[in-house]
Amino acid sequence: MKTLLSLTLVLTCTVGHTVMAQSSTETREGSCIQIMDACKAAGYNKNISKTCTQPLLNGQSVSGVNVPASVISDCKAKKSQLKAEK
């Protein structure tokens, strides 16, 4: 019985860790990360949020950065969803 309980606990922890890792990977590869990566590729490394990502999310153009509108709208939706969940 003790072995079965230990095995169940190990499997539960392993599955939980896998789900968390998948969620983290999805977030890392998401639209907001694509925007940040585009900003970095264009040379925006200092105050990246203030100088690049926020202006893009606010509908402004940023010199040297080309991000599809669909990526920007998806990022905005995800940010709104996260804010609503808090």
C-alpha positions in Angstrom: 0.0 0.0 0.0 2.8 2.4 0.9 4.5 1.7 -2.4 1.3 2.4 -4.3 0.9 5.7 -2.5 4.5 6.7 -3.2 4.1 5.8 -6.9 0.9 7.8 -7.1 2.5 10.8 -5.6 5.5 10.6 -8.0 3.2 10.3 -11.0 1.1 13.2 -9.8 4.1 15.4 -9.4 5.6 14.4 -12.7 2.3 15.1 -14.6 1.9 18.4 -12.8 5.5 19.4 -13.7 4.9 18.5 -17.4 1.7 20.6 -17.6 3.5 23.5 -16.0 6.4 23.2 -18.4 4.1 23.1 -21.4 2.3 26.2 -20.2 5.6 28.0 -19.7 6.7 27.0 -23.2 3.4 28.2 -24.7 3.9 31.5 -23.0 7.5 31.8 -24.0 6.6 31.2 -27.7 3.5 33.4 -27.6 2.7 36.6 -29.5 4.0 38.9 -26.7 7.4 37.2 -26.9 7.4 37.5 -30.7 6.9 41.3 -30.2 9.7 41.5 -27.6 12.0 39.4 -29.9 11.3 41.7 -32.8 12.1 44.7 -30.7 15.4 43.1 -29.5 16.3 42.2 -33.1 15.8 45.8 -34.1 18.2 46.9 -31.3 15.8 48.0 -28.6 17.3 46.5 -25.5 17.2 49.3 -23.0 13.7 50.1 -21.6 12.3 47.8 -24.2 8.8 48.0 -22.8 8.7 51.8 -22.8 10.6 52.3 -26.1 9.2 49.5 -28.2 6.6 47.0 -27.0 4.2 49.4 -25.4 4.2 51.8 -28.4 3.4 48.8 -30.7 0.6 47.7 -28.4 -0.8 51.2 -28.5 -0.9 51.2 -32.3 2.2 53.3 -32.9 4.9 52.3 -35.3 8.4 51.8 -34.1 11.4 52.3 -36.4 12.9 49.1 -37.6 10.2 46.8 -36.1 7.7 45.0 -38.3 5.2 42.9 -36.4 1.9 41.6 -38.0 -1.2 43.2 -36.7 -2.6 39.8 -35.8 0.4 39.2 -33.4 -0.2 42.5 -31.7 -3.9 41.9 -31.3 -3.3 38.4 -29.9 -0.8 39.8 -27.4 -3.2 42.5 -26.3 -5.9 39.9 -25.8 -3.7 37.7 -23.7 -2.6 40.7 -21.6 -6.3 41.6 -21.1 -7.1 38.0 -20.1 -4.3 37.8 -17.6 -5.3 41.1 -16.1 -8.9 39.9 -15.8 -7.8 36.8 -14.0 -6.0 38.7 -11.3 
